[in-house]
């Protein structure tokens, strides 16, 4: 697996997927619905990236900013490229998509 996050490349030998999470695929005030595979409360919103990297089926995630100190992460098994109709306006959310290749 290769993951590229805003020009930082991380490598893992677990699988053959390549996951690119770029700033250009971040949408403030949006949420991908109907594709959550795991939800986690986290203190740091950047921790959602690491959770998505670790979860083999994760290809995008939603971040809900509940308060300055609490962030809620939803890991998704699909992206807005596959299901554009499921990318909805949603207050206090940030959607982070990715481009995946095998």
Buried (B, 14 or more C-beta within 10 A) or exposed (E): BBBBBEEEEEEEEEEEBBBBBBEEBBBEEBBBBEBBBBEBEBEEBEBBBBBBBEBEEBBBBBBBBEEEEEBBBBBBBBBBBBBEEBBEEBEEBBBBBBBBEE
